[in-house]
């Protein structure tokens, strides 16, 4: 099933780079669980269900000042569970109107159901590095 997980990853990457507030239809399981163990204060560490995740993602994407442009240094690791992969990557973005961009590292544990929909997403990101990257791009403008 790791092929299903890899295909889900590719679809998610397209979703992110579209910079749309909408989730890709059929990509996420209705009972998806989103986890962010290192979420900033005031942000949820766990979201359950597609409706709750969709509302959260929409609000976050609409408020994001950065235009996401590319995935870099993507490494996909298999696990003992064929439905689960671990993905390391850097996500590059820029502020609209500026020519400078910056990137930040992420690690995601992605699990798909038997239909290839993402049913669990656990994301690890260094919030300080993300904020520094945004500020560096803004300062260069």
C-alpha positions, 0 to 999 in steps of 0.5 A: 500500500505504500504506493497509495501513500506515495500517490496521496503525498503527490496529490497533497503536494499539488494541493499545497502548491495550488495555494488554494484554501480548498482541500483536494476532493477525495484526498482526505478521509472523512475521519482524518486525524491531524496531529501537530505535536509542536503546535504554537500556543493557541493552535490545536495539537489534534484535529479530528474529522474532515469538516473540522480539518477543512475549516481549520485549513481554510482559515490558516491558508487564507491568513498565510502571508506566504505563497508556497512555491516548491518542495525541496530535498524531499525524502520518503521513508517506508515504515513497517506499516505499508499504509504509512510513510515518513516524509522529510522536506523543505517547503519554499515560499515567498511573500507576494511582490517580493523576489526573495524566498526562503524555506523551512524544514518539515517532517510528516508521518502520513497514513492512508486508508485502503482507498488511498485517502489520508486518514492520519497526518502527523506534522513536525515543524520548527515554528521558530524556523518557519517564522524566521524564514517569513521574516527574512523574506519580508525584511528583504522586500 
